[in-house]
Amino acid sequence: DGGSGETAPPQSADRSEEDDAQMSLTDAVERLERMMIEQALRATGGVQAQAAKRLRITERKLQTRIKKYKIKPSQYSSEE
């Protein structure tokens, strides 16, 4: 047993290792969840039913998350 066997996780370009250490698991999960919801809405032109299917969650859960993160699905709509 010469070492701890631990390796540092890869860093993303826009965040430092120090930032990662200070972010809680809850914050990290919320950040990822918001990003995935926004990507799904973008890919579906803001259609929540399709976005929910892409995310494999119910429409009701998606609507709850949209409200929680104050996301405006209409901004992803392809209609002007």
Secondary structure by P-SEA (a helix, b strand, c coil): ccccccccccccccccaaaaaaccaaaaaaaaaaaaaaaaaaaacccaaaaaaaacccaaaaaaaaaaaccccccccccc
